[in-house]
Amino acid sequence: MSQFLNRRNFLKAALATGALAMAAESAIVEPNHPKLVRIEVPLARLPEAWDGIRIAQVSDFHYDEHFSVVPIRKAIDMVNGLDADLVVLTGDFVTVPLFKKYLGGSKRAARFIEPCASLLAQVHARRGVLAILGNHDAVSDPHRITEALQAKGITVLRNRAIPFEEGEQRLWLAGLDDVLERQSDLELTLRPVPRTEPVVLLAHEPDVANAVSHYPVDLQLSGHSHGGQVRFPVVGPPYLPPLGRKYPRGLHRIRGLTLYTNIGIGTIRLPVRFWCPPEVTLITLRRMLQTSYLLDNYRSAPPADAIF
């Protein structure tokens, strides 16, 4: 009997130790060590002059002075070592507490944008650093957040597009204002873009790709979902946010549109990640020679239930 009890106590101790180790990994180790994900994306309409352009994407910072500041600093060092042509920051620089969000938003959350922007001012790219706002930014104080980022040399795109030129060939970077907070206007965003020229769209919520795919957009870069933040084997994430459930992570193809969802740097509600480490993405665009099938798919009218 005593031998059975000793064995049972040993198993209990082993399980408890394993649980503690898992908790430590989820709360201390994994959230603080961003991984670098390198992908190549072929685009049918990419001009030859832009073949090989390197875009570094970082998303969902959720700045706070105790937890996310550590992976943000590491991500900045990682990005600066990539020699990227462009760096794009796809929203959620601050965090609005849940109960305040449903009471109409909280400008107090925006107080973290100044230290966050000061950190992000250290990011370097040959052609510039661009940003969009996320749903937390939009529900807090979007004007303060925009001004703080732009004061540090970061171009904030809110329903607008800007061209980059190489020789006489252009690539457009467009930024959609937040969809969840009903600030987005894709038609306004794309209005200055000639329909024959390629567009990379920054849109915080990935699931808007279904609607975006009906417009002349070649690549959409998103964040928002955190990849679930906690993912269990087989089961997957126990929770994903609205407009982050269909395409919560990685590379997807929707009609003629390519979508990449970055799983973010920071955490929300709990400073925990499990099987879902923070991420910096390096995207290399490649020219695709066969274009006809993509162009055939691009130009239909937006669906009746489009969200823009």
Secondary structure, DSSP 8 states (H G I E B T S, - for coil): -HHHHHHHHHHHHHHHHHHHHHHHIIIIIGGG--EEEEEEEEETT--GGGTT-EEEEE------TTTTHHHHHHHHHHHHTS--SEEEEES--S---HHHHTTT--GGGGGGHHHHHHHHTT---SS-EEEE--HHHHHS-HHHHHHHHHHTT-EE-SSEEEEEEETTEEEEEEE---TTTT---HHHHHTTS-TTS-EEEE-SSGGGHHHHTTSS-SEEEE-SSGGGSB-BTTTB-S---TTSSSS-SEEEEETTEEEEE---SS-SSSS--BS---EEEEEEEEE-S--HHHHHHH-S---TT---
